[in-house]
């Protein structure tokens, strides 16, 4: 992937884990959780030093037993994930089914994106297309009626929005252009990601941060801001779908393995399976292998008429040199790079001098970087200013 050429491997890996299992990142960089003490400082360490000579054999036996169990667990985990990966590859080979079942993408979805890219887009025209997307109507009403977005009348009473046209009017066309594609993207995000509940939130945060960054930096790379926004946002669809499928397929395959162990009365296998949970390492591998390629295939099926996202995405996968990259390709590369920097920086997950070194690898102009630092890029404006 192109952004991996721009990113030191250790930081790229850190970011991948931050999006899925953020608690593991602190371990990766040697940070302790609040109240955590090191092993050397613990009572367990002191006791072991006192008992080491008298229990040396027992300790060695326990360690050997634990090693054998860990190896067996790793073996079962590998077998389970081999089947998960096979099923996932089969699922993503059917792009039309992915659009329908995983993205809830309709012909109106493509028509709406095409409409939003035109200067002549109006609330009335958007309403006419969005009316054929019942789920979007529900999402919009939920959004504009959320406490943080409510408006009040002259008497201080909350104005309840109950029609699509009113919801769109409250937002204004400029915000509609940003929010509607984001709501369409959110259809791809998995709802159940136990035991990693932050996945859905961080997936959305990364996509929106990339999109807002792309919109801001597009002029520097001679790209149009709105197509840059759409490309950065929707190019994350493949990644999100892989996440969604991974958690779903892990649950299915894990259940099948448990059923087999139970019926065959394989106690050791059943015991091992009860200890297995979704594995971030395998999930990350699948995302890096399939995510962006799947986005490209999705763009092929969407067939936009007024915006070309396929060509820059295709070039992005080819990892072009800077001088050969199309404006939208270059913008996508840099928006992803900065989004990684920003999210890791905000979470204080850089060590020592890593942050300035990482930031210096960006091709974004210094004044633009300064402006970006002052913006909340992970949120979208909803209600139009009065």
C-alpha positions in Angstrom: 0.0 0.0 0.0 1.2 3.4 -0.9 1.0 4.9 2.6 3.2 2.2 4.0 6.0 3.5 1.9 5.6 6.8 3.7 5.3 5.3 7.1 8.0 3.7 9.3 6.9 0.1 9.7 6.8 0.2 13.5 4.5 3.2 13.4 2.3 1.7 10.6 1.9 -1.4 12.8 1.2 0.7 15.8 -1.5 2.6 13.9 -3.1 -0.6 12.6 -3.5 -1.9 16.2 -4.7 1.5 17.4 -7.7 1.2 15.1 -8.6 -2.3 16.3 -7.1 -3.1 19.8 -5.9 0.3 21.2 -5.1 -1.2 24.6 -2.4 -3.3 23.0 -0.6 -0.3 21.6 0.5 0.8 25.1 2.1 -2.6 25.5 3.8 -2.3 22.1 5.5 1.0 23.1 6.2 0.1 26.7 3.6 2.3 28.3 2.0 1.2 31.6 -1.7 1.6 32.3 -2.7 3.8 35.2 -1.8 2.0 38.5 0.1 -0.8 36.7 3.4 -1.9 38.2 6.2 -3.7 36.5 6.8 -7.4 37.3 10.1 -6.5 39.0 8.2 -4.2 41.4 5.5 -6.7 42.2 5.0 -9.0 45.2 5.0 -11.9 42.8 8.5 -11.1 41.7 9.7 -10.9 45.3 8.0 -14.2 46.3 9.5 -16.0 43.2 13.0 -14.8 44.1 12.4 -16.2 47.6 11.1 -19.5 46.4 13.2 -20.0 43.3 15.6 -22.5 44.7 13.1 -24.7 46.5 10.5 -24.7 43.7 12.8 -24.7 40.7 11.6 -28.0 39.3 7.9 -27.2 39.9 8.3 -23.8 38.2 10.1 -25.4 35.2 7.3 -28.0 34.9 4.6 -25.3 35.0 6.4 -23.3 32.4 6.7 -26.3 30.1 3.0 -27.1 30.5 2.1 -23.5 29.8 4.3 -23.5 26.7 2.7 -26.7 25.4 -0.8 -25.3 25.9 0.1 -22.0 24.2 1.5 -23.9 21.2 -1.7 -26.0 21.0 -3.8 -22.8 21.3 -1.8 -21.1 18.5 -2.3 -24.2 16.3 -6.1 -24.2 16.8 -6.1 -20.4 16.2 -4.2 -20.8 13.0 -6.6 -23.6 11.8 -9.6 -21.5 12.6 -8.3 -18.4 10.8 -7.3 -20.4 7.7 -11.0 -21.2 7.3 -12.0 -17.6 8.1 -9.6 -16.3 5.4 -10.9 -18.8 2.9 -14.5 -17.8 3.5 -13.7 -14.1 3.4 -11.9 -14.5 0.1 -15.0 -16.2 -1.3 -17.3 -13.5 0.0 -15.4 -10.5 -1.4 -15.1 -12.2 -4.8 -18.8 -11.4 -5.3 -18.7 -7.6 -5.4 -22.4 -7.0 -6.3 -23.4 -9.0 -3.2 -21.0 -6.9 -1.1 -22.6 -3.8 -2.3 -26.1 -5.1 -1.6 -25.6 -7.0 1.7 -22.7 -5.3 3.4 -23.1 -1.7 2.2 -26.8 -1.5 1.5 -25.8 0.3 -1.7 -28.6 1.1 -4.2 -28.8 2.7 -7.6 -30.0 5.8 -5.7 -26.7 5.7 -3.7 -24.7 6.2 -6.9 -27.1 8.7 -8.2 -26.9 10.7 -5.0 -23.1 10.9 -5.1 -23.2 12.0 -8.7 -25.7 14.7 -7.9 -23.7 16.0 -4.9 -20.6 16.5 -7.1 -22.5 18.9 -9.4 -22.6 22.7 -8.7 -26.3 22.6 -9.4 -27.1 20.3 -6.4 -30.0 21.7 -4.4 -32.0 20.5 -1.3 -35.0 19.8 -3.6 -32.9 17.7 -6.0 -31.2 15.8 -3.1 -34.6 15.1 -1.5 -35.9 13.6 -4.8 -33.1 11.1 -4.9 -32.8 10.4 -1.1 -36.6 9.7 -1.0 -35.8 6.3 -2.6 -33.4 5.4 0.4 -35.6 4.8 3.4 -32.7 4.0 5.7 -31.1 7.4 4.9 -34.4 9.1 5.9 -34.2 7.4 9.3 -30.5 8.2 9.8 -31.0 11.9 8.9 -33.9 12.4 11.3 -32.0 10.7 14.1 -29.0 12.9 13.4 -30.7 16.3 13.2 -32.9 15.5 16.2 -29.9 14.5 18.4 -29.5 16.8 21.4 -26.3 18.5 20.2 -28.0 19.4 16.8 -31.4 20.5 18.0 -32.7 24.0 17.2 -35.2 26.0 19.3 -37.9 28.4 18.2 -38.4 32.0 19.5 -40.1 30.6 22.7 -37.2 28.3 23.4 -39.1 25.2 22.4 -37.2 22.4 20.7 -38.0 22.2 17.0 -38.7 18.5 16.1 -37.7 17.6 12.6 -40.0 14.9 11.1 -39.6 15.2 7.3 -36.7 14.6 5.0 -37.0 18.0 3.4 -36.9 19.8 6.7 -33.9 17.7 7.8 -32.0 18.5 4.7 -32.9 22.2 4.9 -31.7 22.4 8.5 -28.3 21.0 7.4 -27.9 23.2 4.3 -26.5 22.0 1.0 -22.8 22.4 2.0 -23.2 20.2 5.1 -25.4 17.8 3.2 -22.6 17.2 0.7 -20.3 16.2 3.6 -22.7 14.3 5.8 -24.7 12.2 3.4 -21.7 10.3 2.0 -20.5 9.8 5.5 -23.8 8.2 6.5 -23.5 6.0 3.4 -20.1 5.0 4.5 -21.3 4.2 8.0 -23.5 1.4 6.5 -20.3 -0.6 6.0 -19.1 -0.4 9.6 -19.6 -3.5 11.7 -21.9 -3.2 14.7 -20.6 -6.1 16.7 -16.9 -6.2 17.2 -16.5 -7.9 20.7 -14.1 -7.9 22.4 -12.9 -4.7 20.7 -15.8 -2.3 21.1 -13.9 0.7 19.8 -13.5 -0.6 16.3 -16.6 0.9 14.9 -15.8 4.3 16.4 -12.2 4.4 15.3 -13.1 3.2 11.8 -15.4 6.1 11.3 -13.0 8.5 12.9 -10.2 7.5 10.6 -12.4 7.7 7.5 -13.7 11.1 8.3 -10.3 12.4 9.3 -8.9 11.3 6.0 -11.8 12.9 4.1 -11.6 16.2 5.9 -7.8 16.3 5.5 -8.1 15.5 1.8 -10.7 18.3 1.3 -8.3 20.8 3.0 -5.1 19.9 1.2 -6.6 19.2 -2.3 -5.7 22.7 -3.7 -2.0 22.2 -2.9 -2.0 19.1 -5.1 -4.2 20.7 -7.8 -7.1 18.5 -7.0 -10.8 19.5 -6.6 -11.7 19.5 -2.9 -15.0 17.6 -3.1 -13.8 14.7 -5.2 -10.8 14.5 -2.9 -13.1 14.3 0.1 -15.2 11.6 -1.6 -12.2 9.5 -2.6 -10.6 9.7 0.8 -13.8 8.7 2.5 -15.1 6.0 0.2 -11.7 4.4 -0.4 -12.1 3.2 3.2 -15.1 1.1 2.3 -13.0 -1.9 1.5 -11.3 -1.7 4.8 -14.5 -1.4 6.7 -16.2 -4.3 4.8 -13.2 -6.6 5.6 -13.6 -5.7 9.3 -17.3 -6.4 9.1 -16.9 -9.7 7.4 -14.0 -10.8 9.7 -15.9 -10.4 12.9 -19.0 -12.1 11.4 -17.0 -15.0 9.9 -14.9 -15.5 13.0 -18.1 -15.9 15.1 -19.5 -18.4 12.6 -16.4 -20.5 12.2 -15.7 -20.4 15.9 -19.2 -21.6 16.6 -18.9 -24.5 14.1 -15.6 -25.5 15.7 -17.2 -25.6 19.1 -20.1 -27.6 17.9 -17.7 -30.2 16.4 -15.6 -30.4 19.6 -18.7 -30.9 21.7 -20.2 -33.6 19.5 -16.9 -35.4 19.2 -16.2 -35.0 22.9 -12.8 -33.4 22.3 -12.3 -31.8 25.6 -8.9 -30.3 24.9 -10.1 -28.8 21.7 -13.2 -27.4 23.3 -11.2 -25.9 26.2 -8.8 -24.2 23.7 -11.7 -22.8 21.6 -13.3 -21.2 24.6 -10.1 -19.2 25.1 -10.0 -17.9 21.5 -11.3 -14.4 20.5 -10.9 -12.4 17.3 -7.3 -11.9 16.6 -6.1 -8.4 15.6 -3.0 -9.7 13.9 -5.0 -11.9 11.5 -7.6 -9.1 11.0 -4.9 -6.5 10.2 -3.3 -8.9 7.7 -6.7 -9.3 5.9 -7.2 -5.6 5.8 -3.8 -4.9 4.3 -4.2 -7.7 1.8 -7.7 -7.0 0.6 -9.0 -3.6 1.8 -7.9 -1.2 -0.9 -8.3 -3.8 -3.6 -11.9 -4.3 -2.6 -12.5 -0.6 -2.6 -11.3 -0.5 -6.2 -13.7 -3.3 -7.2 -16.5 -1.5 -5.4 -15.8 1.6 -7.4 -15.9 -0.4 -10.6 -19.4 -1.6 -9.7 -20.7 1.8 -8.6 -20.2 3.3 -12.0 -20.3 7.0 -11.1 -21.0 9.2 -14.1 -19.9 12.6 -12.8 -16.8 11.8 -10.7 -14.0 9.4 -11.4 -12.8 7.7 -8.2 -11.7 4.5 -9.9 -8.7 5.9 -11.8 -7.0 7.5 -8.9 -7.7 4.5 -6.6 -6.2 2.2 -9.3 -3.1 4.3 -9.5 -2.9 4.5 -5.7 -2.6 0.7 -5.6 0.2 0.9 -8.1 2.2 3.1 -5.6 3.3 5.7 -8.2 6.2 8.1 -7.7 5.2 11.6 -6.6 5.9 13.1 -10.0 3.7 10.6 -11.8 0.8 10.6 -9.3 -2.5 12.1 -10.3 -3.7 15.0 -8.2 -6.3 12.9 -6.5 -3.9 10.0 -5.9 -1.4 12.4 -4.3 -4.1 13.9 -2.2 -5.2 10.5 -1.0 -1.7 9.4 -0.1 -1.1 12.5 1.9 -4.5 12.6 3.6 -4.0 9.1 4.9 -0.5 9.9 6.0 -1.6 12.9 8.0 -4.6 11.1 9.5 -2.3 8.6 10.9 0.0 11.3 12.3 -3.0 13.2 13.8 -4.7 10.2 15.5 -1.5 8.8 17.0 -0.4 12.3 18.1 -3.8 13.1 19.7 -3.5 9.7 21.6 0.1 10.5 22.7 1.3 7.3 21.1 4.6 8.7 19.6 7.8 8.2 21.5 10.4 10.8 22.1 11.3 12.5 18.7 9.0 10.3 16.6 6.3 12.8 16.1 8.4 15.6 14.4 10.2 13.0 12.3 7.0 11.5 11.2 5.4 14.9 10.5 8.5 15.9 8.5 7.8 13.1 6.1 4.6 14.8 5.0 4.5 16.8 1.7 1.7 19.0 3.0 2.7 22.7 3.2 3.7 24.0 6.6 0.9 26.6 6.9 -1.7 24.0 5.9 -0.3 21.6 8.6 -0.6 24.4 11.1 -4.2 25.1 10.1 -5.1 21.3 10.2 -3.8 21.1 13.8 -6.3 23.6 14.9 -9.3 21.8 13.4 -11.4 18.9 14.8 -11.1 16.7 11.7 -13.0 13.7 13.1 -16.3 15.5 13.2 -18.6 16.8 10.5 -20.8 19.9 10.6 -24.4 19.0 10.7 -26.7 22.0 11.2 -26.2 25.0 9.0 -25.2 28.2 10.8 -28.0 30.8 11.0 
